[in-house]
Every structure is written in structure tokens, then in C-alpha cells.
Amino acid sequence: MAAARADAAAPTAAASADTAPAPAPAALFAGAARAVPVSRLDDVRGGAEVTVNDMRLHGTVADNAAVNTLSGTNHITEGAFSNAAGIPTAIQNSGSNVLIQNATIVNVQFK
């Protein structure tokens, strides 16, 4: 049985040994690219003054119950964000059956 498997695999091994290696890829554009004149780029520059902020948060809380629950208070103390980097976000929940959805939109402008 093992010999039959080896014989079946032999043609594949021989075919791959006879296959020539793939040619090296040509240089990108190979000198055929030309610069586009600035006058042609004037109408297609980025940076239009259009900002679209779109958040789609569709959470639902339904058919649930909170029985004999205790809720407390939340505190963010002085200096809690003193060494923060990036965009710090604090989400607090002091109740029951609460759905918290959060999204942040960051608009970056390069001028």
C-alpha cells in the first residue's frame, strides 16, 4: 500500500522538478511612467472641505429585569487622566439594565 502511494506521488514530484523557475518580476513601471503635469492635478487634489460624521449605534435593551439590585456611585478622581495619551475615554454605569454604546470620530486635517 505504501509503495502504491509513493508511485502515485512520483509523477507530481517529477513534474515539479521539470518546471522552470518563474521569471524575476520586472521593475515597477520599468521606465514607462511619466510625471503628470501640475496643471492636470489642480482639479483632483484631496482636502475638500467635506466632513461626514456617521455613527450607527443600534443597541436595544428589552425584556429584562433587575430585581433586588444595588447601584452605587462612580467617581473619577483628580489626576485620573494626568498621564494619559491618545484619546482618553471614560464610560461609567451606575444603574441596572443599561446599554452603553460608545463611538469616537477623529477628524484629522493636514494643512
HELIX and SHEET records of a PDB file:
HELIX    1   1 ALA A    2  ASP A   18  1                                  17    
HELIX    2   2 LEU A   28  GLY A   31  5                                   4    
HELIX    3   3 VAL A   38  LEU A   41  1                                   4    
HELIX    4   4 ASP A   42  VAL A   44  5                                   3    
END                                                                             
